[in-house]
Amino acid sequence: METPGRGTSASALRAREVLADVAHEPGAKKPDPIVVADHITRSFGGLTAVDVEHVEVQRGVITALIGPNGAGKTTFFNLLTGFDRPDSGDWSFNGTSLNKVPAYKVARMGMVRTFQLTKVLSKLTVIENMRVGATGQKGETLLGAMFKPMWQRQETDNTKRADSLLERFLLIKKREDFAGELSGGQRKLLEMARALMADPELVMLDEPMAGVNPALKQSLLGHVKSLRDDGRTVLFVEHDMDMVRDISDWVIVMAQGKIIAEGPPESVMGDQRVIDAYLGAHHDEALTFEAEEKIHAEASSEFQGGPAASAAPRASTGTTERTGSTAATGEHAAATEPASTRTDDHEDGPR
Ligand SMILES: Nc1ncnc2c1ncn2[C@@H]1O[C@H](COP(=O)(O)OP(=O)(O)OP(=O)(O)O)[C@@H](O)[C@H]1O
């Protein structure tokens, strides 16, 4: 049976095939995992933000990491990519342990991420931002810098590559504009394009849809799907359930730091544990029976894409407090970055 939304491209069909026999359960083994993580924990004071026993990310497919606000998704991203250090645990990329590998080396190894609050450098032009994204520049070392022909050729190649990515991401006309002049959606596109400068095998996107206007959303979705067509693996954190439903081959759900469910979107979104986790995360005070019933119906509807989905208040699915919470967690993400990579003054917030 055709699954609506995820498409029938060769890469979508391949992804479905490769995941067909994977168990719909937390920590499920995958046929060819690109990332494997074990016993990862991270606490802030008394709060355990991440407590992941085992998780595998399948190569060549699009995996969504979802969960209510504060579930630990961004912290887990930070840990996997070397922007934060776990209290315990080990994880590998292509079979190589990344424990103690700094973020810039993780990127060079082929695992590149974007941020919830984009890190485009607003005082640089679009093309300059793209050049910053290229890893392993020959002129970066003293020896390399002394051989001008070597880095000059590389710079020319990088510019060619940057231009072709800017064409692909429909940003070529903005090439000489300052990144700070771009709209929120265009910055997301630029960040994604810049991430591809490193030619990564795994692209990790933290809330690619946040702050993107509806007109750009479709094009962004297309770009994410095209990464899978290129043979890349995508892991993305997202609250926009339409996007999750539309493009994910596989969904991993976190709540209170733990992985609580896994499976294809249609199976995960009907999972009672998942609906309960979203509900539980948003209601500290006692609810009347009627209020609880109403919220429950709205949450189910949102997950299953029913008619009430668009009318349902986002509270039920954890997006009501997005603005405040996103800003707060964005600060956390920035706070956990090494000083050398911080670009706080260039960030744009979700709008
Ligand atoms: N640097 C930090 N210092 C203190 N607490 C933190 C820090 N980073 C994260 N936390 C806390 O850890 C928990 C997990 O946060 P995290 O941002 O990873 O969740 P999330 O699932 O990404 O949430 P959201 O969807 O709202 O972005 C939250 O309770 C958060 O307040």
The ligand as an SDF file (V2000), in Angstrom:
LIG
                    3D

 31 33  0  0  0  0  0  0  0  0999 V2000
   22.8220   24.0050   29.3550 N   0  0  0  0  0  0  0  0  0  0  0  0
   21.7710   23.6390   30.0930 C   0  0  0  0  0  0  0  0  0  0  0  0
   21.6910   23.9460   31.3980 N   0  0  0  0  0  0  0  0  0  0  0  0
   20.6500   23.5610   32.1600 C   0  0  0  0  0  0  0  0  0  0  0  0
   19.5990   22.8490   31.7040 N   0  0  0  0  0  0  0  0  0  0  0  0
   19.6090   22.5130   30.4010 C   0  0  0  0  0  0  0  0  0  0  0  0
   20.6830   22.8840   29.5310 C   0  0  0  0  0  0  0  0  0  0  0  0
   20.4180   22.3900   28.2860 N   0  0  0  0  0  0  0  0  0  0  0  0
   19.2370   21.7610   28.3840 C   0  0  0  0  0  0  0  0  0  0  0  0
   18.7470   21.8310   29.6440 N   0  0  0  0  0  0  0  0  0  0  0  0
   17.5010   21.2160   30.1240 C   0  0  0  0  0  0  0  0  0  0  0  0
   17.5060   19.8810   29.6610 O   0  0  0  0  0  0  0  0  0  0  0  0
   16.2130   19.4850   29.2570 C   0  0  0  0  0  0  0  0  0  0  0  0
   16.2490   19.0460   27.8190 C   0  0  0  0  0  0  0  0  0  0  0  0
   16.4220   20.2080   27.0150 O   0  0  0  0  0  0  0  0  0  0  0  0
   16.5240   20.1500   25.4350 P   0  0  0  0  0  0  0  0  0  0  0  0
   16.7160   21.5300   24.9470 O   0  0  0  0  0  0  0  0  0  0  0  0
   17.5260   19.1510   25.0450 O   0  0  0  0  0  0  0  0  0  0  0  0
   15.0830   19.6100   25.0560 O   0  0  0  0  0  0  0  0  0  0  0  0
   14.3730   19.5810   23.6350 P   0  0  0  0  0  0  0  0  0  0  0  0
   13.6900   18.2770   23.5290 O   0  0  0  0  0  0  0  0  0  0  0  0
   15.3430   19.9280   22.5760 O   0  0  0  0  0  0  0  0  0  0  0  0
   13.3120   20.7370   23.8110 O   0  0  0  0  0  0  0  0  0  0  0  0
   12.6840   21.7280   22.7140 P   0  0  0  0  0  0  0  0  0  0  0  0
   11.8720   20.8820   21.8170 O   0  0  0  0  0  0  0  0  0  0  0  0
   11.8670   22.6540   23.5330 O   0  0  0  0  0  0  0  0  0  0  0  0
   13.8230   22.3940   22.0140 O   0  0  0  0  0  0  0  0  0  0  0  0
   15.3000   20.6710   29.5090 C   0  0  0  0  0  0  0  0  0  0  0  0
   14.6860   20.5130   30.7630 O   0  0  0  0  0  0  0  0  0  0  0  0
   16.2540   21.8290   29.5190 C   0  0  0  0  0  0  0  0  0  0  0  0
   15.7530   22.8910   30.3150 O   0  0  0  0  0  0  0  0  0  0  0  0
  1  2  1  0
  2  3  1  0
  2  7  2  0
  3  4  2  0
  4  5  1  0
  5  6  2  0
  6  7  1  0
  6 10  1  0
  7  8  1  0
  8  9  2  0
  9 10  1  0
 10 11  1  0
 11 12  1  0
 11 30  1  0
 12 13  1  0
 13 14  1  0
 13 28  1  0
 14 15  1  0
 15 16  1  0
 16 17  2  0
 16 18  1  0
 16 19  1  0
 19 20  1  0
 20 21  2  0
 20 22  1  0
 20 23  1  0
 23 24  1  0
 24 25  2  0
 24 26  1  0
 24 27  1  0
 28 29  1  0
 28 30  1  0
 30 31  1  0
M  END
$$$$
